[in-house]
Amino acid sequence: ATTHLLSCLQDQHTSVQQTLSYLGTSSSPSSSPSSSSTSFPSLLSALRSAGFDPDEMSPSGLSLSQPDNLLVRCATAAHSHALLSLGFSSGCWAWEFQLAEDITNDESICLGAAVKPLTSSSYNSSPSLWMYRCYNGNLYKRGGQVSGVSKARIHPQDVVRIELDHEKHTLSYSINNGEKEQGVCFTEVTGEIFPAVAFYGANRAVRLVGIESVGSGVRAAVRW
């Protein structure tokens, strides 16, 4: 499909560059975050609105960048979490997180996804989370550790791409633009899935740097 570069917009409020791309279609539109089919402008608008949801994060110890909500900062050592404002119930999607602030070899951030309602912020015991622990590459799936599996460690400033495939019910990971491909890390991923992060240390931060639709049909990507 032909790729059309729409624009590179300078946000007047945050001075954040957004690169918007349209990877056309020869078939019917793919699922959007909110409906089973959508036009490209509607999909792009939905993706551009993404950010951490102030109503879906731990009630204390976390703060969001203003006015875009693209960065969440943790000021507590207690287990805490933050979800994006967009959830996906069908199709294929990808999002990218950057470890904006952490401590090398003492990372206290986990990256992944969640289903609602989220009743526990603990990356290793919450029944609502799929989490990749940056410190040691261990995987935690809805309340328990995935036994016998350890992936690459993730360090400050690394960018992690997470791909959700609702048809295969999987989450796949790669680090730093494919430099470290981790492949499928989680299976049996079902429900309305929200990109999510979890913390268990103070003075840490995660930035959302990209989100896109990667399935067949209408495709759109936003990067900040």
C-alpha positions as CSV (number, residue, x, y, z in Angstrom):
1,A,0.0,0.0,0.0
2,T,1.2,3.5,-0.8
3,T,2.5,5.5,2.1
4,H,1.4,9.1,2.4
5,L,3.3,11.3,4.8
6,L,0.6,13.7,6.1
7,S,2.5,16.2,8.1
8,C,4.9,17.0,10.8
9,L,3.1,19.3,13.3
10,Q,4.7,21.4,16.0
11,D,2.4,21.4,19.0
12,Q,2.1,25.0,20.1
13,H,1.6,24.1,23.7
14,T,4.2,21.4,24.3
15,S,6.7,21.9,21.5
16,V,6.3,18.2,20.7
17,Q,6.8,17.0,17.2
18,Q,4.1,14.6,15.9
19,T,4.8,12.6,12.8
20,L,1.5,11.4,11.3
21,S,1.5,8.7,8.6
22,Y,-1.2,7.1,6.5
23,L,-0.4,3.6,5.1
24,G,-3.4,3.3,2.7
25,T,-5.7,0.4,2.2
26,S,-7.1,-1.9,-0.5
27,S,-9.7,-3.4,1.7
28,S,-12.3,-2.4,4.3
29,P,-11.1,-0.3,7.3
30,S,-9.7,-2.1,10.3
31,S,-11.0,-1.8,13.8
32,S,-10.6,1.5,15.6
33,P,-10.2,2.0,19.3
34,S,-13.9,2.7,19.6
35,S,-15.7,0.9,16.8
36,S,-15.4,-2.1,14.4
37,S,-14.7,0.2,11.4
38,T,-13.6,3.8,10.9
39,S,-12.3,6.3,8.4
40,F,-8.7,7.3,8.4
41,P,-9.4,10.8,9.9
42,S,-11.4,9.3,12.7
43,L,-8.7,6.7,13.5
44,L,-5.9,9.3,13.4
45,S,-7.9,11.6,15.7
46,A,-8.4,8.8,18.2
47,L,-4.7,7.9,18.2
48,R,-3.6,11.5,18.5
49,S,-5.8,11.8,21.6
50,A,-3.9,9.0,23.4
51,G,-2.2,9.7,26.7
52,F,-2.1,8.4,30.2
53,D,-5.5,8.5,31.8
54,P,-5.7,10.6,35.0
55,D,-8.8,8.6,36.0
56,E,-7.0,5.2,35.5
57,M,-3.9,5.4,37.6
58,S,-2.9,5.0,41.2
59,P,-4.6,7.6,43.4
60,S,-1.4,8.9,45.0
61,G,2.3,9.2,44.1
62,L,1.9,9.7,40.3
63,S,1.8,12.8,38.2
64,L,1.3,13.5,34.5
65,S,2.9,16.0,32.1
66,Q,0.7,18.8,31.1
67,P,-1.2,19.4,29.0
68,D,-0.5,16.3,26.9
69,N,-0.5,13.5,29.6
70,L,2.3,11.7,27.6
71,L,4.6,11.3,30.5
72,V,3.8,9.7,33.9
73,R,6.2,10.2,36.8
74,C,6.3,8.2,40.0
75,A,7.3,9.7,43.3
76,T,6.5,6.8,45.6
77,A,8.2,3.4,46.2
78,A,4.7,1.8,46.6
79,H,3.4,-0.4,43.8
80,S,1.5,1.9,41.4
81,H,0.1,1.8,37.8
82,A,-1.0,4.0,35.0
83,L,-3.2,3.1,31.9
84,L,-3.6,4.8,28.6
85,S,-6.9,6.4,27.7
86,L,-7.3,4.1,24.7
87,G,-8.3,0.4,24.9
88,F,-8.4,-2.1,22.0
89,S,-10.9,-4.9,21.7
90,S,-10.1,-6.2,18.2
91,G,-7.5,-5.8,15.5
92,C,-3.7,-5.3,15.7
93,W,-2.1,-2.4,17.5
94,A,1.3,-1.2,18.7
95,W,2.5,1.3,21.2
96,E,6.0,2.5,22.3
97,F,7.1,3.5,25.8
98,Q,10.4,5.1,26.7
99,L,12.1,4.7,30.1
100,A,12.4,8.4,30.6
101,E,13.7,8.3,34.1
102,D,15.1,5.2,36.0
103,I,18.3,3.8,37.5
104,T,20.5,1.6,35.4
105,N,20.7,-1.9,36.8
106,D,18.1,-1.0,39.5
107,E,15.1,-0.4,37.2
108,S,11.8,-0.2,39.0
109,I,9.4,-0.1,36.0
110,C,7.3,-2.7,34.2
111,L,5.7,-2.3,30.8
112,G,2.7,-4.0,29.2
113,A,-1.0,-4.0,29.2
114,A,-4.1,-4.2,31.4
115,V,-7.8,-5.1,31.5
116,K,-10.3,-3.2,33.6
117,P,-11.2,-3.2,36.4
118,L,-7.7,-3.0,37.9
119,T,-7.9,-3.8,41.5
120,S,-4.2,-4.2,42.3
121,S,-1.2,-2.2,41.1
122,S,1.3,-5.0,41.9
123,Y,3.0,-6.2,38.7
124,N,3.6,-9.7,40.1
125,S,0.2,-10.4,41.6
126,S,-2.5,-8.3,39.9
127,P,-5.1,-10.4,38.0
128,S,-5.5,-7.5,35.5
129,L,-1.9,-7.0,34.3
130,W,0.5,-8.4,31.7
131,M,3.9,-7.0,32.7
132,Y,7.5,-7.2,31.5
133,R,9.9,-6.3,34.3
134,C,12.6,-4.1,33.0
135,Y,15.1,-4.9,35.8
136,N,15.6,-8.6,34.9
137,G,13.3,-9.4,31.9
138,N,10.9,-11.5,33.9
139,L,7.3,-11.8,32.7
140,Y,4.2,-11.6,34.8
141,K,0.8,-12.7,33.5
142,R,-2.4,-11.8,35.4
143,G,-1.2,-12.6,38.9
144,G,1.8,-14.9,38.4
145,Q,5.2,-15.2,36.9
146,V,5.7,-16.9,33.6
147,S,8.0,-19.8,34.6
148,G,11.1,-20.6,32.8
149,V,11.2,-17.4,30.8
150,S,13.5,-14.4,31.1
151,K,13.9,-11.8,28.4
152,A,16.4,-9.0,27.8
153,R,16.8,-6.3,30.4
154,I,15.5,-2.8,29.6
155,H,17.5,0.3,30.7
156,P,16.9,4.1,31.0
157,Q,16.2,5.8,27.7
158,D,15.4,2.5,25.9
159,V,12.3,2.6,23.7
160,V,10.1,-0.5,23.9
161,R,7.6,-1.4,21.2
162,I,4.7,-3.6,22.3
163,E,2.4,-5.2,19.6
164,L,-1.0,-6.5,20.4
165,D,-2.5,-9.1,18.1
166,H,-6.2,-9.7,19.0
167,E,-6.5,-12.5,16.4
168,K,-3.6,-14.5,17.9
169,H,-4.2,-13.1,21.5
170,T,-0.6,-12.2,21.9
171,L,1.7,-9.4,23.1
172,S,5.1,-9.1,21.4
173,Y,8.0,-6.9,22.4
174,S,11.0,-5.3,20.8
175,I,13.6,-2.9,22.1
176,N,15.2,0.1,20.5
177,N,13.7,-0.1,17.0
178,G,14.1,-3.9,16.7
179,E,17.7,-4.0,18.0
180,K,16.6,-6.5,20.5
181,E,13.6,-8.5,19.3
182,Q,11.9,-10.4,22.2
183,G,9.1,-12.0,20.1
184,V,5.9,-13.1,21.7
185,C,6.1,-12.6,25.4
186,F,2.4,-13.3,26.4
187,T,-0.3,-15.5,25.0
188,E,-4.0,-15.8,25.9
189,V,-4.3,-12.0,25.9
190,T,-8.1,-11.3,25.7
191,G,-10.6,-8.6,26.6
192,E,-10.4,-4.9,26.0
193,I,-6.7,-4.2,26.3
194,F,-5.2,-1.0,27.6
195,P,-1.5,-0.1,27.3
196,A,-0.2,0.2,30.8
197,V,2.9,0.7,33.0
198,A,3.6,-0.3,36.6
199,F,6.1,1.2,39.1
200,Y,7.6,-0.1,42.3
201,G,10.2,2.6,43.0
202,A,10.3,6.4,43.4
203,N,11.8,9.0,40.9
204,R,10.9,7.0,37.8
205,A,9.1,8.1,34.7
206,V,7.7,6.6,31.5
207,R,6.9,8.5,28.3
208,L,4.5,7.4,25.5
209,V,6.4,8.0,22.3
210,G,4.2,6.3,19.7
211,I,1.0,4.5,19.0
212,E,-0.4,2.9,15.8
213,S,-2.7,0.5,14.1
214,V,-0.8,-2.3,12.4
215,G,-3.5,-4.6,11.1
216,S,-5.0,-4.8,7.6
217,G,-7.2,-2.0,6.3
218,V,-6.8,1.6,7.4
219,R,-3.5,2.1,9.1
220,A,-2.3,5.2,11.0
221,A,0.6,6.1,13.2
222,V,1.3,8.9,15.6
223,R,4.8,9.6,17.1
224,W,5.6,12.3,19.7
